[in-house]
C-alpha cells in the first residue's frame, strides 16, 4: 500500500469484505461490500482524514520548493516544445501551438463586470492545465494562478451538462488510487485473478481512462493501462497487476496528481473538501453509506454515514 505509514488504509480495507453474487442488492453482484459495522463511519472518517493529511502535507512541502512570487509577463511559452510534441497528435488534443502561448490566454479572457472571466468556451485551456499538472510544470501553473489577467480559477469547474474542468485531475486519480491500494493487501483476491470478478474493478479502470469532452485528465491513466495516451481497449485486455513495480509507480503518480492539484487549487484561492471527495469516491466504488451535511459556509458536504 502506498504511503502506508501515513494513511490508515486498514481502516478502510477492514470494513470491506468480498461477497460473491451478493443477493442483498439488485441486481446481484460480486464485489467488496461494506460490513456495515456500528464503528464503520468513524473508521472510514479516520481513513479519510489521514489521506487528506498526507495530501496536504505533500502539497505544502512541494509549494515551499517554489518562489512565493513570480514575474507576470504578457507573453511567454507555457508548454515546452517536448511536451507539445508528445501530446499534439492525440485526437482532439488541446496541446497546440496556439495554446502554447500566454498571449492567447490573455486574449480569450472575457471582460465582464470589470473583471476577467473564462467560460466553457475555454475548455481547451482546462485541458492544458491538466497536462501541465501531469508533467509537473508547476512553476508555469503557479505563475498563471497569480497572473491578474488569467482567471485560472474559472477553469477549475466547467460544465455544459457534464463537467470538464481541471478538477477532473482529482476525480479521475482518486478512485483509482483508493481502489488499488485496497485491493493489493487482499491476497485472496489476487489468486487466480479473482479480483477481475469485482464489479468495482472495471468501474475503476473505466473511470480513470474514460473519454469525453476535454479528457486530458485521462491521459496519464491510459498510458498506464493501455500504453498510450489515446488508446481505448476493453478492460479485459488490461493487466495492471502483472507488474507490481509498475503498479506501485502508477499509485505514486496518482498521489502526485492529488497533491499537485491541491497545491494549484490553493494558489487559486480554492479550498478542496478532501474528506468529501474521498467519501464520494469510496461511495461510488463500493456503495458505502454516506450522508450530506451543510457546512459553515452554506455549501453541502459529503461525509461517511
C-alpha positions as CSV (number, residue, x, y, z in Angstrom):
1,X,0.0,0.0,0.0
2,X,1.3,3.4,-0.9
3,X,2.1,5.8,2.0
4,X,1.0,3.1,4.5
5,X,2.9,4.8,7.2
6,X,0.8,7.9,6.8
7,X,-2.6,6.7,5.5
8,X,-4.9,4.4,7.5
9,X,-5.6,2.0,4.6
10,X,-6.6,-0.8,7.0
11,X,-9.4,1.3,8.5
12,X,-11.0,1.2,5.0
13,X,-9.9,-2.2,3.9
14,X,-11.1,-4.0,7.1
15,X,-14.6,-2.6,6.6
16,X,-14.9,-4.2,3.2
17,X,-15.5,-7.9,2.6
18,X,-15.6,-10.0,-0.6
19,X,-19.1,-11.2,-1.4
20,X,-19.8,-13.4,-4.4
21,X,-23.2,-12.8,-6.1
22,X,-24.5,-10.6,-3.3
23,X,-28.2,-11.2,-3.1
24,X,-28.8,-8.2,-0.8
25,X,-28.6,-5.9,-3.7
26,X,-30.5,-5.8,-7.1
27,X,-29.1,-6.7,-9.5
28,X,-26.9,-9.2,-7.6
29,X,-23.2,-8.5,-7.9
30,X,-19.8,-9.8,-6.9
31,X,-17.7,-7.1,-5.2
32,X,-16.2,-5.8,-2.0
33,X,-19.1,-4.9,0.2
34,X,-19.2,-2.7,3.4
35,X,-19.7,-4.7,6.6
36,X,-22.0,-2.0,8.0
37,X,-20.5,-2.2,11.5
38,X,-21.5,0.4,14.1
39,X,-18.0,1.7,14.0
40,X,-17.8,1.9,10.2
41,X,-18.4,5.7,9.8
42,X,-15.9,6.5,12.5
43,X,-13.2,4.2,11.0
44,X,-13.8,5.4,7.4
45,X,-13.7,9.1,8.5
46,X,-10.4,8.4,10.2
47,X,-9.1,6.9,6.9
48,X,-10.3,10.0,5.0
49,X,-8.7,12.4,7.4
50,X,-5.3,10.5,7.2
51,X,-5.4,10.6,3.4
52,X,-6.3,14.2,3.4
53,X,-3.5,15.0,5.9
54,X,-1.0,13.2,3.6
55,X,-2.1,15.1,0.5
56,X,-1.9,18.4,2.3
57,X,1.5,17.7,3.8
58,X,3.0,16.8,0.5
59,X,1.2,19.8,-1.2
60,X,2.7,22.2,1.4
61,X,6.2,20.7,1.1
62,X,6.1,20.9,-2.7
63,X,4.9,24.5,-2.7
64,X,7.8,25.5,-0.5
65,X,10.2,24.5,-3.3
66,X,9.0,27.4,-5.5
67,X,9.2,31.2,-5.1
68,X,6.3,33.0,-3.3
69,X,6.0,35.4,-6.2
70,X,6.7,35.2,-9.9
71,X,7.3,37.6,-12.8
72,X,3.9,38.1,-14.5
73,X,4.7,38.6,-18.3
74,X,2.2,39.4,-21.0
75,X,3.9,36.9,-23.3
76,X,5.5,33.6,-22.5
77,X,5.7,30.0,-23.7
78,X,3.5,27.9,-21.4
79,X,4.0,24.5,-22.9
80,X,7.6,23.3,-23.5
81,X,8.2,22.0,-27.0
82,X,8.9,18.4,-25.9
83,X,5.5,18.2,-24.2
84,X,3.8,19.8,-27.3
85,X,5.4,17.2,-29.5
86,X,4.2,14.3,-27.3
87,X,0.6,15.4,-27.0
88,X,-0.2,17.4,-30.1
89,X,-1.1,14.4,-32.3
90,X,-3.7,13.0,-29.8
91,X,-7.2,13.2,-31.4
92,X,-8.9,16.4,-30.3
93,X,-5.8,17.5,-28.4
94,X,-5.8,20.9,-26.7
95,X,-2.0,20.9,-26.7
96,X,-1.5,23.2,-29.7
97,X,0.9,25.9,-30.8
98,X,-1.8,28.5,-30.2
99,X,-2.5,27.3,-26.6
100,X,1.3,27.2,-26.0
101,X,1.4,31.0,-26.0
102,X,0.4,33.1,-22.9
103,X,-0.9,35.9,-25.2
104,X,-3.6,33.5,-26.4
105,X,-4.8,33.0,-22.8
106,X,-4.8,36.8,-22.2
107,X,-6.7,37.4,-25.5
108,X,-9.5,34.9,-24.6
109,X,-10.1,36.2,-21.1
110,X,-13.5,37.9,-21.3
111,X,-14.1,41.3,-19.5
112,X,-17.4,41.1,-17.7
113,X,-18.5,43.4,-14.8
114,X,-15.0,45.0,-14.7
115,X,-13.3,41.6,-14.1
116,X,-11.9,38.9,-16.4
117,X,-13.5,35.5,-16.8
118,X,-13.2,32.2,-18.7
119,X,-16.2,30.1,-19.6
120,X,-16.9,26.7,-21.2
121,X,-15.5,28.2,-24.4
122,X,-12.1,27.8,-22.9
123,X,-12.3,24.1,-22.1
124,X,-9.1,23.6,-24.1
125,X,-7.2,25.7,-21.5
126,X,-8.5,23.5,-18.7
127,X,-7.0,20.5,-20.7
128,X,-3.7,22.3,-20.9
129,X,-3.8,22.8,-17.1
130,X,-4.4,19.0,-16.7
131,X,-1.4,18.1,-18.9
132,X,0.9,20.6,-17.1
133,X,-0.1,19.1,-13.8
134,X,0.7,15.6,-15.0
135,X,4.0,16.9,-16.4
136,X,4.9,18.7,-13.2
137,X,5.1,22.1,-14.9
138,X,4.2,23.7,-11.5
139,X,6.2,26.9,-11.9
140,X,4.2,27.8,-15.0
141,X,0.9,26.9,-13.3
142,X,1.7,28.9,-10.2
143,X,2.6,31.9,-12.4
144,X,-0.8,31.5,-14.2
145,X,-2.6,31.2,-10.9
146,X,-1.1,34.5,-9.7
147,X,-1.4,36.3,-13.1
148,X,-4.0,39.2,-12.8
149,X,-5.0,38.7,-16.4
150,X,-5.5,34.9,-16.2
151,X,-8.7,33.9,-14.3
152,X,-7.4,30.3,-13.8
153,X,-9.9,29.5,-11.1
154,X,-12.7,29.8,-13.6
155,X,-11.3,26.7,-15.4
156,X,-11.4,24.6,-12.2
157,X,-15.1,23.7,-12.8
158,X,-16.6,23.9,-16.2
159,X,-19.9,22.3,-17.2
160,X,-22.4,22.3,-20.1
161,X,-24.5,19.3,-18.7
162,X,-21.4,17.3,-17.9
163,X,-18.2,18.9,-16.4
164,X,-14.7,19.0,-17.8
165,X,-12.7,21.5,-15.6
166,X,-9.2,20.8,-14.2
167,X,-10.9,19.5,-11.0
168,X,-11.2,16.3,-13.1
169,X,-7.5,15.6,-12.3
170,X,-8.7,14.8,-8.8
171,X,-11.9,13.0,-9.8
172,X,-10.0,10.6,-12.1
173,X,-7.0,9.9,-10.0
174,X,-8.6,9.5,-6.6
175,X,-10.9,6.4,-7.2
176,X,-8.1,4.5,-8.9
177,X,-5.6,5.4,-6.2
178,X,-8.1,4.2,-3.5
179,X,-9.2,1.0,-5.4
180,X,-5.8,-0.5,-6.0
181,X,-4.4,0.4,-2.5
182,X,-7.4,-1.5,-1.1
183,X,-7.0,-4.4,-3.5
184,X,-3.3,-5.1,-3.0
185,X,-3.4,-6.2,0.6
186,X,-6.1,-8.8,-0.1
187,X,-4.2,-11.8,-1.3
188,X,-7.3,-13.9,-1.5
189,X,-8.4,-11.7,-4.4
190,X,-5.1,-11.7,-6.2
191,X,-5.0,-15.5,-6.5
192,X,-6.2,-16.8,-9.9
193,X,-7.1,-13.2,-10.9
194,X,-10.2,-13.3,-8.6
195,X,-10.2,-9.5,-8.5
196,X,-11.4,-9.4,-12.1
197,X,-14.8,-10.6,-10.9
198,X,-15.3,-7.5,-8.8
199,X,-17.8,-5.0,-10.1
200,X,-15.6,-2.2,-8.9
201,X,-12.6,-3.4,-10.9
202,X,-13.9,-2.4,-14.4
203,X,-15.5,0.7,-12.7
204,X,-12.2,2.0,-11.5
205,X,-10.4,1.4,-14.8
206,X,-13.2,2.9,-17.0
207,X,-13.4,5.9,-14.7
208,X,-9.6,6.5,-14.9
209,X,-9.4,6.0,-18.7
210,X,-12.8,7.2,-19.9
211,X,-13.2,9.6,-22.7
212,X,-15.4,12.6,-23.2
213,X,-15.1,16.3,-23.9
214,X,-11.7,17.7,-22.9
215,X,-10.5,14.5,-21.3
216,X,-6.8,15.2,-20.8
217,X,-7.2,14.1,-17.2
218,X,-7.3,10.5,-18.5
219,X,-4.0,10.7,-20.4
220,X,-1.7,9.5,-17.6
221,X,-4.1,6.7,-16.7
222,X,-4.4,5.5,-20.3
223,X,-0.6,5.5,-20.5
224,X,-0.5,3.0,-17.6
225,X,-3.5,0.8,-18.5
226,X,-3.2,0.9,-22.3
227,X,0.3,2.1,-23.0
228,X,-0.8,5.1,-24.9
229,X,-2.4,8.5,-24.2
230,X,-5.3,7.9,-26.6
231,X,-5.9,4.2,-27.0
232,X,-9.0,2.7,-25.5
233,X,-9.4,-1.0,-25.1
234,X,-11.7,-3.4,-23.3
235,X,-10.9,-3.7,-19.6
236,X,-10.2,-7.4,-20.1
237,X,-7.1,-6.5,-22.1
238,X,-5.5,-4.6,-19.3
239,X,-3.4,-6.5,-16.7
240,X,-2.4,-3.8,-14.1
241,X,-1.3,-6.4,-11.5
242,X,1.1,-8.2,-13.8
243,X,4.0,-5.9,-12.9
244,X,3.9,-4.9,-9.2
245,X,6.7,-2.4,-9.6
246,X,4.9,-0.6,-12.4
247,X,1.7,-0.6,-10.5
248,X,3.5,0.9,-7.5
249,X,4.8,3.7,-9.7
250,X,1.3,4.3,-11.0
251,X,0.0,4.7,-7.5
252,X,2.8,7.1,-6.7
253,X,1.8,9.1,-9.9
254,X,-1.8,9.2,-8.8
255,X,-0.7,10.6,-5.4
256,X,1.4,13.2,-7.1
257,X,-1.5,14.3,-9.2
258,X,-3.6,14.7,-6.0
259,X,-1.1,16.9,-4.1
260,X,-0.2,19.0,-7.1
261,X,-3.9,19.5,-7.7
262,X,-4.3,20.6,-4.1
263,X,-1.3,22.9,-4.4
264,X,-2.7,24.6,-7.5
265,X,-6.2,24.9,-6.1
266,X,-4.8,26.7,-3.0
267,X,-2.8,29.0,-5.2
268,X,-6.1,30.0,-7.0
269,X,-7.8,30.6,-3.6
270,X,-9.9,27.5,-3.8
271,X,-10.4,25.1,-0.9
272,X,-10.6,21.4,-1.6
273,X,-13.0,19.4,0.6
274,X,-10.8,16.4,0.7
275,X,-12.9,14.5,3.2
276,X,-15.9,14.9,1.0
277,X,-14.0,14.0,-2.2
278,X,-12.7,10.8,-0.5
279,X,-16.1,9.8,0.9
280,X,-17.7,10.3,-2.6
281,X,-15.0,8.2,-4.3
282,X,-15.4,5.3,-1.8
283,X,-19.2,5.5,-2.0
284,X,-19.0,5.4,-5.8
285,X,-16.7,2.3,-5.7
286,X,-18.5,0.2,-3.1
287,X,-21.8,1.8,-2.1
288,X,-20.5,2.7,1.3
289,X,-23.1,4.7,3.2
290,X,-22.6,8.5,3.2
291,X,-24.6,11.5,4.3
292,X,-24.9,15.1,3.3
293,X,-24.2,17.9,5.8
294,X,-24.5,21.6,5.4
295,X,-21.1,23.3,6.0
296,X,-20.5,26.5,7.9
297,X,-20.3,28.4,4.5
298,X,-23.7,27.1,3.4
299,X,-22.3,24.5,1.0
300,X,-23.3,20.9,1.3
301,X,-20.6,18.3,2.2
302,X,-20.5,14.5,1.8
303,X,-19.4,12.6,4.8
304,X,-19.3,8.9,5.8
305,X,-22.6,8.0,7.4
